[in-house]
């Protein structure tokens, strides 16, 4: 039997494969992928190499709207796949992914603010001194959360618009309208970042969220 | 917690198994963004290991003993090895008009295809268990394994081809090339990692020494030829049993 470092060659090869799997798994964990994915790398790391360095790596923390975001985009993704199967091509799937990531990032920031608020409220030290800042932070958090809700409402309306796309006679025009709506939503999602960082009022009013 | 890892959004193992069997290309499309990988990678790997492992153990039951474990580990390895080796070539085959298949989508397509083969082979396991329990002749057992794997392998290979095609549309050339290439690599991987069905009376080994290609080897085996080296010793590990009493109580 062929040996390598005193081991049968197959055991040596399996050892090298496992070591590489460990390395890939560690890198996946570092990139924010779940533990299950990292453990899977031990067995099938060559198939998971595409996840390394992918800019679509999930946000490390989900926030209070995580489920709502998942549901809204899950339903939209399902609809887009069905439309694709029926020959209705959509060239803006990438933009949709960008919008989802922007909302997930905003949601993660809201979660971070929640943790800060909880922490400050629970310690109760020198409450009077931080009361004003605390109120400002809470107000900014509420504005960001309501803006996030409004954008999610826009995503639900986008789903209806995409559904109508399949029935539309002037499909190109309808597709452009959907794309325009998507860009508006993306701009609003980016604006949530400004709300969080500056504590300023939302640049878009609730009325602007209406279709 | 990540929304994709949230219990509300995490698909169950059962729902992924249903998707793998009924609409595999949609499963690939739904998770083609690396951000949603966590929801499917683990379950797909579990399905692959359990399904192919169970089928391997059933095939190993022809000889019994340690072969149950060896074959149970080796069959999932055959599927993964073939996917890993063929993937770069398959990506090139399916690149079209400057649109290449992303590395992650290709990896996911391979995982879904392998999981499909594994699940379908699980469905065959009771039939094999029954027939092997009737103690068929060795040649019949080998033929059954080859034809069974071809039967369950084809839908999995077509799944990979479809998932790699831009727009999910099957194109004749790339599909044929995918099925051919992946099928050949899978067959040769199986030959390299054998034995699965141990020749009666043969010494049980984890792996056999390298010996030619799968078609020559299978052909020799079916004709009852024993490949020997210059000293007249059998070259193939399980051919040592050529002199052993033939099985086949049916």
HADDOCK unambig.tbl for C-alpha pairs under 7 A between the chains (distance, minus, plus):
assign (segid A and resid 33 and name CA) (segid B and resid 38 and name CA) 6.40 0.50 0.50
assign (segid A and resid 34 and name CA) (segid B and resid 38 and name CA) 5.61 0.50 0.50
assign (segid A and resid 36 and name CA) (segid B and resid 38 and name CA) 6.79 0.50 0.50
assign (segid A and resid 36 and name CA) (segid B and resid 42 and name CA) 5.44 0.50 0.50
assign (segid A and resid 37 and name CA) (segid B and resid 38 and name CA) 5.40 0.50 0.50
assign (segid A and resid 37 and name CA) (segid B and resid 41 and name CA) 5.78 0.50 0.50
assign (segid A and resid 37 and name CA) (segid B and resid 42 and name CA) 5.69 0.50 0.50
assign (segid A and resid 40 and name CA) (segid B and resid 41 and name CA) 6.90 0.50 0.50
assign (segid A and resid 40 and name CA) (segid B and resid 42 and name CA) 5.80 0.50 0.50
assign (segid A and resid 40 and name CA) (segid B and resid 45 and name CA) 6.86 0.50 0.50
assign (segid A and resid 46 and name CA) (segid B and resid 84 and name CA) 6.19 0.50 0.50
assign (segid A and resid 47 and name CA) (segid B and resid 84 and name CA) 6.54 0.50 0.50
assign (segid A and resid 47 and name CA) (segid B and resid 107 and name CA) 4.30 0.50 0.50
assign (segid A and resid 48 and name CA) (segid B and resid 104 and name CA) 6.53 0.50 0.50
assign (segid A and resid 48 and name CA) (segid B and resid 107 and name CA) 6.16 0.50 0.50
assign (segid A and resid 50 and name CA) (segid B and resid 103 and name CA) 4.50 0.50 0.50
assign (segid A and resid 50 and name CA) (segid B and resid 104 and name CA) 4.03 0.50 0.50
assign (segid A and resid 51 and name CA) (segid B and resid 34 and name CA) 5.77 0.50 0.50
assign (segid A and resid 51 and name CA) (segid B and resid 104 and name CA) 5.94 0.50 0.50
assign (segid A and resid 54 and name CA) (segid B and resid 34 and name CA) 6.73 0.50 0.50
assign (segid A and resid 56 and name CA) (segid B and resid 33 and name CA) 6.59 0.50 0.50
assign (segid A and resid 56 and name CA) (segid B and resid 34 and name CA) 5.60 0.50 0.50
assign (segid A and resid 56 and name CA) (segid B and resid 35 and name CA) 5.12 0.50 0.50
assign (segid A and resid 57 and name CA) (segid B and resid 34 and name CA) 5.99 0.50 0.50
assign (segid A and resid 57 and name CA) (segid B and resid 35 and name CA) 4.70 0.50 0.50
assign (segid A and resid 58 and name CA) (segid B and resid 35 and name CA) 4.56 0.50 0.50
assign (segid A and resid 59 and name CA) (segid B and resid 2 and name CA) 6.68 0.50 0.50
assign (segid A and resid 60 and name CA) (segid B and resid 2 and name CA) 6.45 0.50 0.50
assign (segid A and resid 61 and name CA) (segid B and resid 1 and name CA) 4.91 0.50 0.50
assign (segid A and resid 61 and name CA) (segid B and resid 2 and name CA) 5.32 0.50 0.50
assign (segid A and resid 62 and name CA) (segid B and resid 1 and name CA) 4.56 0.50 0.50
assign (segid A and resid 62 and name CA) (segid B and resid 2 and name CA) 4.41 0.50 0.50
assign (segid A and resid 62 and name CA) (segid B and resid 3 and name CA) 5.67 0.50 0.50
assign (segid A and resid 66 and name CA) (segid B and resid 3 and name CA) 4.88 0.50 0.50
assign (segid A and resid 67 and name CA) (segid B and resid 3 and name CA) 5.90 0.50 0.50
assign (segid A and resid 67 and name CA) (segid B and resid 8 and name CA) 6.74 0.50 0.50
assign (segid A and resid 67 and name CA) (segid B and resid 9 and name CA) 6.95 0.50 0.50
assign (segid A and resid 70 and name CA) (segid B and resid 3 and name CA) 6.12 0.50 0.50
assign (segid A and resid 70 and name CA) (segid B and resid 4 and name CA) 6.97 0.50 0.50
assign (segid A and resid 70 and name CA) (segid B and resid 9 and name CA) 6.51 0.50 0.50
assign (segid A and resid 77 and name CA) (segid B and resid 30 and name CA) 6.64 0.50 0.50
assign (segid A and resid 81 and name CA) (segid B and resid 26 and name CA) 6.91 0.50 0.50
